[in-house]
Amino acid sequence: MNFDLKSLSLKELKDLQSQVAREISGYEERQKRLAIETLEEKAREMGFSLAELTGMAPTRKKTTTTAKYANPANPADTWSGRGRKPRWYTEALAAGKSDDDMRV
């Protein structure tokens, strides 16, 4: 593949440069994905996950929180008191309910 680069304008050269950079980046990403897929398959054959072998496996287990508040209109709808307040909670407070009224 021979190009006569000297006959191209500056704009054409810059366009070619950006196309080459995109193709190189895409090629590298494809190669990384292929390598990871190959390694994951080999690890599975041996009874492991790639994350276990590389030490990237999650070590912290998620803990579930217990519900502290229940929706007065639908007791199955609960909130632990953590994070953003649910709409039903703020609406109930605005309607005159208290925290204690909604406690589980």
Backbone as ProteinMPNN parsed JSONL, in Angstrom:
{"seq_chain_A": "MNFDLKSLSLKELKDLQSQVAREISGYEERQKRLAIETLEEKAREMGFSLAELTGMAPTRKKTTTTAKYANPANPADTWSGRGRKPRWYTEALAAGKSDDDMRV", "coords_chain_A": {"N_chain_A": [[0.845, -1.172, 0.0], [0.991, 1.861, -1.125], [1.205, 5.289, -0.628], [1.134, 8.487, -1.991], [2.156, 10.725, -0.183], [3.107, 13.3, -0.341], [1.629, 14.573, -2.233], [-0.75, 15.162, -1.046], [-2.983, 17.489, 0.55], [-2.704, 19.689, 3.439], [-5.021, 19.471, 5.018], [-6.035, 17.012, 4.104], [-3.958, 15.337, 4.923], [-4.131, 15.635, 7.721], [-6.695, 14.591, 8.154], [-6.239, 11.958, 7.339], [-4.379, 11.259, 9.3], [-5.978, 11.346, 11.644], [-7.784, 9.309, 11.052], [-6.074, 7.109, 10.985], [-5.203, 7.067, 13.667], [-7.636, 6.497, 14.963], [-8.171, 3.945, 13.935], [-5.971, 2.507, 14.902], [-6.428, 2.65, 17.674], [-8.906, 1.305, 17.809], [-8.118, -1.213, 16.9], [-6.339, -2.014, 18.933], [-8.13, -2.155, 21.112], [-9.838, -4.216, 20.256], [-7.997, -6.334, 20.232], [-7.334, -6.474, 22.955], [-9.83, -7.209, 24.036], [-10.13, -9.722, 22.839], [-7.955, -11.076, 23.974], [-8.693, -11.055, 26.693], [-11.094, -12.529, 26.579], [-10.061, -14.993, 25.734], [-8.39, -15.654, 27.905], [-10.331, -15.761, 29.951], [-11.849, -17.949, 29.119], [-9.958, -20.019, 29.298], [-9.467, -19.967, 32.058], [-12.019, -20.7, 32.971], [-12.125, -23.312, 32.011], [-10.392, -24.459, 33.757], [-11.731, -24.302, 36.084], [-12.005, -21.883, 37.415], [-12.6, -18.335, 37.802], [-11.574, -15.553, 35.828], [-11.336, -13.248, 37.303], [-10.996, -14.24, 39.89], [-8.467, -15.406, 39.674], [-6.824, -13.256, 39.111], [-7.044, -11.729, 41.308], [-8.982, -9.865, 41.364], [-11.491, -10.388, 42.146], [-14.559, -9.703, 43.789], [-14.288, -8.994, 47.182], [-15.712, -8.085, 49.266], [-18.743, -8.614, 50.755], [-22.089, -7.769, 50.025], [-24.151, -6.207, 52.335], [-27.392, -6.51, 53.584], [-29.827, -4.123, 54.456], [-32.1, -3.484, 57.103], [-35.56, -2.661, 57.014], [-36.724, 0.486, 58.098], [-38.771, 2.239, 57.883], [-42.146, 2.339, 56.721], [-44.387, 2.649, 53.996], [-47.362, 4.356, 54.548], [-49.612, 4.028, 52.903], [-49.039, 1.756, 51.47], [-47.844, -0.838, 52.936], [-45.91, -2.69, 52.089], [-44.062, -1.276, 50.747], [-41.078, -0.096, 51.581], [-38.457, 1.665, 53.431], [-35.063, 2.025, 54.29], [-33.98, 4.125, 55.628], [-31.641, 5.07, 54.77], [-29.776, 6.849, 52.319], [-31.37, 8.574, 49.577], [-34.466, 10.112, 50.312], [-37.571, 8.48, 49.899], [-40.266, 9.348, 47.679], [-42.853, 8.88, 48.701], [-42.357, 9.029, 51.403], [-41.551, 11.715, 51.903], [-43.866, 12.978, 51.029], [-45.721, 12.005, 52.875], [-44.725, 13.132, 55.232], [-45.156, 15.827, 54.617], [-47.894, 15.791, 54.622], [-48.486, 15.721, 57.242], [-47.808, 13.498, 58.758], [-45.633, 11.81, 61.083], [-42.176, 10.811, 61.753], [-42.28, 8.677, 63.527], [-44.828, 7.653, 63.057], [-44.497, 6.246, 60.729], [-42.635, 4.32, 61.231], [-41.357, 0.982, 61.249]], "CA_chain_A": [[0.0, 0.0, 0.0], [1.811, 3.059, -1.23], [0.519, 6.564, -0.75], [1.985, 9.632, -2.317], [1.773, 11.67, 0.86], [3.525, 14.655, -0.717], [0.617, 15.18, -3.104], [-1.935, 15.466, -0.252], [-3.015, 18.795, 1.213], [-2.594, 19.61, 4.903], [-6.295, 18.962, 5.527], [-6.097, 15.586, 3.791], [-2.996, 14.661, 5.79], [-4.674, 15.599, 9.084], [-7.797, 13.627, 8.127], [-5.622, 10.636, 7.3], [-3.773, 11.038, 10.604], [-7.02, 11.025, 12.616], [-8.312, 7.993, 10.701], [-5.087, 6.113, 11.411], [-5.247, 7.013, 15.128], [-8.866, 5.781, 15.33], [-8.014, 2.532, 13.585], [-5.006, 1.911, 15.846], [-7.123, 2.51, 18.945], [-9.89, 0.238, 17.642], [-7.395, -2.486, 16.8], [-5.843, -2.355, 20.272], [-9.283, -2.548, 21.933], [-10.259, -5.546, 19.808], [-6.991, -7.298, 20.675], [-7.492, -6.627, 24.408], [-11.039, -8.01, 24.276], [-9.838, -11.095, 22.433], [-7.063, -11.649, 24.987], [-9.469, -11.277, 27.913], [-12.002, -13.653, 26.308], [-9.254, -16.215, 25.698], [-7.983, -15.956, 29.275], [-11.506, -16.163, 30.717], [-12.195, -19.307, 28.704], [-8.961, -20.936, 29.873], [-9.717, -20.016, 33.505], [-13.242, -21.492, 33.159], [-11.764, -24.714, 31.78], [-9.672, -24.927, 34.942], [-12.623, -24.211, 37.231], [-11.876, -20.589, 38.081], [-12.922, -17.163, 36.991], [-10.391, -14.718, 35.623], [-11.287, -12.316, 38.429], [-10.412, -14.96, 41.03], [-7.044, -15.636, 39.444], [-6.078, -11.997, 39.091], [-7.248, -11.025, 42.564], [-9.96, -8.797, 41.146], [-12.808, -10.851, 42.584], [-15.056, -8.897, 44.908], [-14.049, -9.631, 48.463], [-16.665, -7.558, 50.218], [-20.107, -9.031, 50.496], [-23.083, -6.745, 50.287], [-25.021, -6.47, 53.471], [-28.72, -5.956, 53.398], [-30.269, -3.331, 55.587], [-33.488, -3.741, 57.464], [-36.449, -1.534, 56.784], [-37.058, 1.262, 59.292], [-40.005, 2.982, 57.623], [-43.056, 1.732, 55.747], [-45.344, 3.552, 53.37], [-48.671, 4.162, 55.167], [-50.579, 3.597, 51.894], [-48.655, 0.422, 50.999], [-46.821, -1.292, 53.89], [-44.856, -3.467, 51.433], [-43.107, -0.285, 50.245], [-40.304, 0.283, 52.767], [-37.222, 2.432, 53.276], [-34.138, 1.722, 55.38], [-33.521, 5.35, 56.276], [-30.375, 5.434, 54.142], [-29.874, 7.351, 50.959], [-32.383, 9.57, 49.246], [-35.79, 9.824, 50.869], [-38.551, 8.184, 48.857], [-41.316, 10.359, 47.49], [-43.966, 8.64, 49.614], [-41.944, 9.46, 52.742], [-41.618, 13.175, 51.975], [-45.271, 13.362, 50.905], [-46.381, 11.701, 54.148], [-44.294, 14.167, 56.18], [-45.835, 17.061, 54.24], [-49.31, 15.621, 54.946], [-48.654, 15.788, 58.686], [-47.337, 12.287, 59.446], [-44.321, 11.95, 61.713], [-41.286, 9.656, 61.581], [-42.764, 7.556, 64.358], [-46.013, 7.075, 62.443], [-44.103, 5.381, 59.611], [-41.642, 3.332, 61.659], [-41.759, -0.411, 61.175]], "C_chain_A": [[0.889, 1.232, 0.0], [0.924, 4.271, -1.417], [1.537, 7.612, -1.145], [1.572, 10.741, -1.364], [2.114, 13.107, 0.488], [2.486, 15.352, -1.588], [-0.654, 15.565, -2.334], [-1.83, 16.847, 0.387], [-2.9, 18.588, 2.728], [-3.873, 19.038, 5.505], [-6.403, 17.465, 5.294], [-5.136, 14.784, 4.667], [-3.519, 14.547, 7.227], [-5.851, 14.636, 9.184], [-7.26, 12.2, 8.149], [-5.021, 10.281, 8.653], [-4.84, 10.645, 11.637], [-7.641, 9.665, 12.327], [-7.374, 6.89, 11.173], [-5.115, 5.961, 12.931], [-6.483, 6.249, 15.596], [-8.735, 4.291, 15.062], [-7.046, 1.823, 14.53], [-5.684, 1.67, 17.18], [-8.143, 1.372, 18.889], [-9.235, -1.124, 17.587], [-6.908, -2.936, 18.17], [-6.98, -2.815, 21.174], [-9.774, -3.939, 21.544], [-9.291, -6.613, 20.294], [-7.097, -7.539, 22.187], [-8.702, -7.496, 24.722], [-10.809, -9.471, 23.936], [-8.961, -11.778, 23.478], [-7.832, -11.968, 26.27], [-10.42, -12.46, 27.725], [-11.248, -14.975, 26.327], [-8.843, -16.623, 27.112], [-9.163, -16.397, 30.133], [-11.914, -17.587, 30.389], [-11.232, -20.322, 29.319], [-9.176, -21.072, 31.376], [-10.961, -20.861, 33.791], [-12.959, -22.973, 32.982], [-11.101, -25.308, 33.016], [-10.49, -24.766, 36.217], [-12.532, -22.908, 38.01], [-12.495, -19.501, 37.214], [-11.646, -16.348, 36.867], [-10.233, -13.743, 36.787], [-10.681, -12.981, 39.661], [-8.902, -15.096, 40.877], [-6.223, -14.354, 39.484], [-6.238, -11.215, 40.392], [-8.242, -9.891, 42.445], [-11.364, -9.211, 41.58], [-13.279, -9.997, 43.748], [-14.881, -9.65, 46.214], [-15.058, -9.189, 49.51], [-18.064, -7.991, 49.827], [-21.043, -7.882, 50.815], [-23.926, -7.159, 51.483], [-26.368, -5.823, 53.193], [-29.101, -5.186, 54.653], [-31.725, -3.645, 55.867], [-34.305, -2.474, 57.272], [-36.753, -0.844, 58.111], [-38.395, 1.97, 59.141], [-40.835, 2.25, 56.581], [-44.031, 2.783, 55.245], [-46.719, 3.319, 54.004], [-49.723, 3.648, 54.166], [-50.304, 2.176, 51.406], [-47.532, -0.089, 51.892], [-45.703, -2.143, 53.276], [-43.767, -2.556, 50.893], [-42.35, 0.273, 51.448], [-39.07, 1.081, 52.397], [-36.362, 2.183, 54.495], [-33.703, 2.953, 56.158], [-32.187, 5.81, 55.725], [-30.621, 5.946, 52.74], [-30.983, 8.372, 50.803], [-33.748, 9.153, 49.789], [-36.762, 9.52, 49.737], [-39.652, 9.245, 48.814], [-42.457, 10.148, 48.482], [-43.625, 9.109, 51.022], [-42.07, 10.98, 52.875], [-43.059, 13.663, 51.846], [-46.029, 13.112, 52.208], [-45.986, 12.724, 55.21], [-45.009, 15.485, 55.898], [-47.318, 16.999, 54.601], [-49.553, 15.595, 56.45], [-48.25, 14.535, 59.449], [-45.982, 12.579, 60.079], [-43.479, 10.718, 61.408], [-41.825, 8.445, 62.315], [-43.998, 6.874, 63.756], [-45.645, 6.063, 61.355], [-43.076, 4.334, 59.988], [-42.207, 1.919, 61.614], [-41.687, -1.011, 62.563]], "O_chain_A": [[1.468, 1.59, 1.025], [0.017, 4.281, -2.249], [2.673, 7.603, -0.671], [0.744, 11.588, -1.698], [1.464, 14.037, 0.966], [2.464, 16.58, -1.671], [-1.538, 16.217, -2.891], [-0.74, 17.314, 0.721], [-2.988, 17.465, 3.226], [-3.811, 18.205, 6.41], [-6.818, 16.726, 6.187], [-5.462, 13.68, 5.102], [-3.372, 13.508, 7.87], [-5.995, 13.937, 10.188], [-7.76, 11.346, 8.881], [-5.135, 9.142, 9.108], [-4.631, 9.717, 12.418], [-7.991, 8.938, 13.257], [-7.815, 5.866, 11.695], [-5.058, 4.84, 13.435], [-6.397, 5.442, 16.521], [-9.147, 3.471, 15.882], [-7.274, 0.676, 14.914], [-5.533, 0.597, 17.763], [-8.231, 0.569, 19.818], [-9.742, -2.085, 18.164], [-7.046, -4.106, 18.528], [-6.812, -3.772, 21.929], [-10.092, -4.75, 22.414], [-9.717, -7.684, 20.724], [-6.966, -8.674, 22.646], [-8.631, -8.4, 25.554], [-11.247, -10.359, 24.668], [-9.199, -12.934, 23.828], [-7.642, -13.029, 26.863], [-10.54, -13.303, 28.614], [-11.737, -15.964, 26.872], [-8.934, -17.796, 27.476], [-9.025, -17.304, 30.954], [-12.286, -18.349, 31.281], [-11.658, -21.37, 29.806], [-9.078, -22.175, 31.916], [-10.97, -21.647, 34.738], [-13.491, -23.801, 33.721], [-11.226, -26.502, 33.291], [-10.003, -25.058, 37.309], [-12.952, -22.853, 39.165], [-12.86, -19.723, 36.059], [-10.749, -16.446, 37.704], [-9.113, -13.45, 37.206], [-9.928, -12.344, 40.397], [-8.154, -14.92, 41.838], [-5.05, -14.378, 39.855], [-5.633, -10.155, 40.558], [-8.331, -9.045, 43.334], [-12.319, -8.456, 41.396], [-12.479, -9.61, 44.6], [-15.28, -10.808, 46.333], [-15.233, -9.856, 50.53], [-18.509, -7.759, 48.703], [-20.817, -7.12, 51.755], [-24.349, -8.308, 51.61], [-26.451, -4.728, 52.637], [-28.736, -5.562, 55.767], [-32.479, -4.025, 54.971], [-33.787, -1.36, 57.36], [-37.007, -1.502, 59.12], [-39.07, 2.268, 60.127], [-40.295, 1.62, 55.672], [-44.44, 3.682, 55.979], [-47.202, 2.187, 53.999], [-50.628, 2.909, 54.553], [-51.22, 1.473, 50.98], [-46.367, 0.204, 51.626], [-44.649, -2.298, 53.892], [-42.66, -3.016, 50.61], [-42.912, 1.025, 52.244], [-38.685, 1.17, 51.232], [-36.869, 2.135, 55.616], [-33.119, 2.833, 57.235], [-31.654, 6.83, 56.162], [-31.559, 5.526, 52.063], [-31.464, 8.952, 51.776], [-34.125, 7.983, 49.726], [-36.777, 10.221, 48.726], [-39.916, 9.935, 49.798], [-42.976, 11.112, 49.046], [-44.511, 9.542, 51.759], [-42.633, 11.473, 53.853], [-43.439, 14.649, 52.478], [-46.879, 13.912, 52.599], [-46.827, 13.141, 56.006], [-45.421, 16.181, 56.826], [-47.936, 18.032, 54.859], [-50.694, 15.463, 56.892], [-48.343, 14.512, 60.676], [-45.272, 13.491, 59.654], [-43.974, 9.721, 60.883], [-41.826, 7.331, 61.791], [-44.191, 5.67, 63.923], [-46.403, 5.129, 61.094], [-42.679, 3.533, 59.141], [-43.382, 1.694, 61.903], [-41.986, -2.192, 62.741]]}, "name": "protein", "num_of_chains": 1, "seq": "MNFDLKSLSLKELKDLQSQVAREISGYEERQKRLAIETLEEKAREMGFSLAELTGMAPTRKKTTTTAKYANPANPADTWSGRGRKPRWYTEALAAGKSDDDMRV"}
